Amino acid sequence: MPRYYFQVAGGNHVLDVEGRDLPDPAAARFAGIRFAGEILHGMPTLLYETAFIKIDVTDETGKVLFKVLVTTFADDERIPITG
């Protein structure tokens, strides 16, 4: 089974050196989304302390497959769109 890694940025950068064995990229994407939820569940005020949380989901070679981005903004703010 392939191994996927979940690199966290925003607030503190956390390097995932263990990774998780998952059946395919779709499962890794789902796991990245759930991981973001787990982080916010454990630290609900984190988005008051930092502008965003980003999780790069990578494969065994380090290639970024997906990015999970969680942020907040006021109704009168524009959503920052970057490549």
Residue pairs with C-beta under 8 A, 6 or more apart in sequence:
1 21
1 22
1 23
2 21
2 22
2 23
2 24
2 28
2 59
2 60
3 19
3 20
3 21
3 22
3 59
3 60
4 19
4 20
4 21
4 22
4 25
4 28
4 31
4 57
4 58
4 59
4 60
4 65
5 16
5 17
5 19
5 20
5 57
5 58
5 59
5 60
5 62
6 16
6 19
6 20
6 31
6 32
6 35
6 55
6 56
6 57
6 58
7 13
7 14
7 15
7 16
7 55
7 56
7 58
8 14
8 16
8 39
8 53
8 54
8 55
9 53
9 54
9 55
9 56
10 46
10 50
10 51
10 52
10 53
10 54
10 70
11 46
11 49
11 50
11 53
19 60
20 28
20 31
22 28
22 31
25 59
25 65
25 66
28 57
28 59
28 65
28 66
29 57
29 65
29 66
31 57
32 55
32 57
32 66
32 68
33 68
35 55
35 68
36 53
36 55
36 68
36 70
39 46
39 53
40 46
40 47
40 53
40 70
46 53
47 53
47 70
47 71
47 72
51 71
52 69
52 70
52 71
53 69
53 70
53 71
54 67
54 68
54 69
54 70
55 67
55 68
56 64
56 66
56 67
57 64
57 65
57 66
57 67
57 68
58 64
58 65
59 65
71 80
73 79
73 80
